[in-house]
Amino acid sequence: MALTRDFKETVLARVQADPKFRDALLEEGIQTLLAGDVDSGKAILRDYIKATVGFEQLGAETGSSPKSLIRMFGPTGNPQARNLFSVISHLQRHAGLTLHVTAQPQ
């Protein structure tokens, strides 16, 4: 199901106005990737990037082409682990966060 423009605009406005929501969105995107739902995780991170740093600035700061980053986080993108973790590392620094992975029994 495609997201409507109104929903994306709502997320953008909320990310810009609510730092806790912004941080939670980044955390959710990474947790979703780690849980194995790569497509949803990429979509969440794509929305996060659009609402915060933007693909142009992210590309300049990571040394990657903005077009490559857009493709990487697109529906058919298949990012290499090195590139994905480089972006995640940068997003954490940009947000002033350090996210940690903890093991929990199932």
LUMMARTOR-836230 format. One record per residue: residue in three letters; y, x, z of N, C-alpha, C in turn. Coordinates in steps of 0.001 Angstrom, whole numbers, plus 500000, padded with zeros to 6 digits. Layout:
// residues N
alaYXZYXZYXZ/...
//
This chain:
// residues 106
met498824500840500000500000500000500000501242500887500000/ala502101500718499043503317501521498943504327501078499994/leu505024502060500537506054501755501517507320501303500807/thr507990500351501397509227499882500795510346500855501092/arg511356500806500315512507501677500514513162501383501858/asp513203500123502261513811499758503531513114500449504696/phe511790500532504645511053501186505714511403502664505771/lys511420503328504625511747504754504592513173504999505078/glu514085504136504728515461504268505208515527504062506713/thr514711503142507223514654502892508659514138504124509394/val513082504736508867512535505948509479513582507056509445/leu514250507238508322515287508261508198516375508057509243/ala516866506848509379517921506562510356517434506815511774/arg516216506436512071515673506620513423515489508097513732/val514991508869512766514805510313512966516145510980513257/gln517171510580512542518478511202512721519157510778514013/ala518815509595514532519480509081515729518695509312517020/asp517398509559516917516551509598518109515720510882518136/pro516173511896518896515437513174518943513998513039519428/lys513729512135520349512355511960520833511463511414519727/phe511983510475518942511221509936517819510975511031516788/arg512004511832516510511896512922515536510787513897515959/asp510797514299517226509777515234517719508390514597517673/ala508301513315518026507016512610518012506478512493516587/leu507357512336515608506923512237514214506310513558513753/leu506937514662514111506384515978513766505024516160514436/glu504944515858515715503684515986516438502601515095515818/glu502952513873515493501983512943514900501475513450513554/gly502360513990512738501946514530511441500935515648511589/ile501189516549512532500286517675512746498975517197513363/gln499041516298514331497817515773514936496961515028513908/thr497606514322513019496873513588511987496154514553511049/leu496815515650510692496152516673509877494943517240510612/leu495125517581511886494040518171512670492877517209512863/ala493162515919512855492112514913513001491328514713511705/gly491787515355510621491067515278509353491625514296508351/asp492677513584508703493297512641507766494443513361507055/val494073514206506113495034515082505444496086514293504676/asp495684513262503965496643512502503160497715511849504038/ser497301511235505139498276510596506029499144511642506720/gly498533512750507133499300513815507772500363514381506850/lys500001514607505587500984515105504608502101514091504407/ala501758512817504358502774511777504157503751511743505334/ile503237511850506537504102511857507721505009513077507698/leu504437514244507402505250515458507354506272515415506217/arg505893514810505095506838514671503978508054513842504417/asp507804512728505101508916511909505600509744512677506623/tyr509065513439507480509766514242508483510678515276507805/ile510139515970506816510917516997506108512127516371505432/lys511921515256504738513036514573504065514126514180505048/ala513743513755506242514701513252507220515356514356508043/thr514818515560507989515374516635508816515909517769507942/val515103518751507700515547519967507031515737519778505526/gly514954518933504894515033518725503445514237519797502705/phe513753519448501524512908520368500767513684521552500205/glu514939521364499854515735522478499321515916523562500377/gln516359523160501566516593524127502641515270524728503110/leu514231523909503233512927524406503651512419525461502670/gly512600525204501386512190526172500374512948527483500501/ala514254527389500709515068528594500853514666529391502095/glu514351528692503162514044529363504428512605529880504501/thr511710529326503708510319529783503728509975530657502526/gly510894530770501574510626531558500379509730530850499381/ser509638529538499503508825528732498586509735527900497695/ser509233527563496549509973526691495646510010525278496222/pro511180524633496251511237523250496720510285522335495952/lys510152522565494640509233521745493839507788521953494284/ser507435523183494618506080523449495109505844522747496440/leu506853522759497302506727522082498593506585520576498414/ile507350520013497501507262518575497233505865518229496741/arg505325519049495824503967518819495329502941518986496449/met503141520005497295502215520286498382502050519083499298/phe503148518401499588503112517268500505503012515929499782/gly502844515968498470502669514744497695501243514230497798/pro501000513037497265499680512395497376498530513209496784/thr498791513982495741497716514768495128497790516241495498/gly498723516597496381498880517989496791497684518487497577/asn497356519756497376496241520378498074496723521739498574/pro497502521744499664498112522990500111497088523995500639/gln497349525256500365496551526312500960496921526396502435/ala495975526769503256496204526849504699497385527766505021/arg497478528894504334498575529844504582499934529177504378/asn500071528426503300501339527757503003501614526622503986/leu500585525852504298500736524733505214501150525216506600/phe500479526235507117500814526728508449502164527434508475/ser502570528030507374503897528618507287504965527531507420/val504768526413506738505714525299506815505713524710508222/ile504526524489508802504444523926510147505141524840511151/ser504939526129511030505606527088511911507122526980511782/his507590526887510554509032526766510334509574525449510903/leu508854524360510686509309523066511195509393523072512720/gln508445523723513372508506523830514830509745524606515267/arg510005525735514626511203526524514973512463525718514727/his512506525025513597513682524224513245513916523131514288/ala512830522552514796512935521472515781513120521994517205/gly512921523302517390513005523852518733511802523482519587/leu510652523315518947509424522915519629508342523972519442/thr507428523998520387506199524758520234505066523803520565/leu504292523439519563503180522533519761501926523355520021/his501069522847520924499836523531521274498648522622521027/val497540523222520658496299522493520476495485522648521760/thr494954521546522257494075521610523423492766520924523080/ala491701521489523583490377520917523345490100519864524402/gln489585518725523969489207517656524867487822517171524493/pro486983516885525496485654516366525152485760515006524471/gln484819514735523589484860513464522857484347512331523685/
//
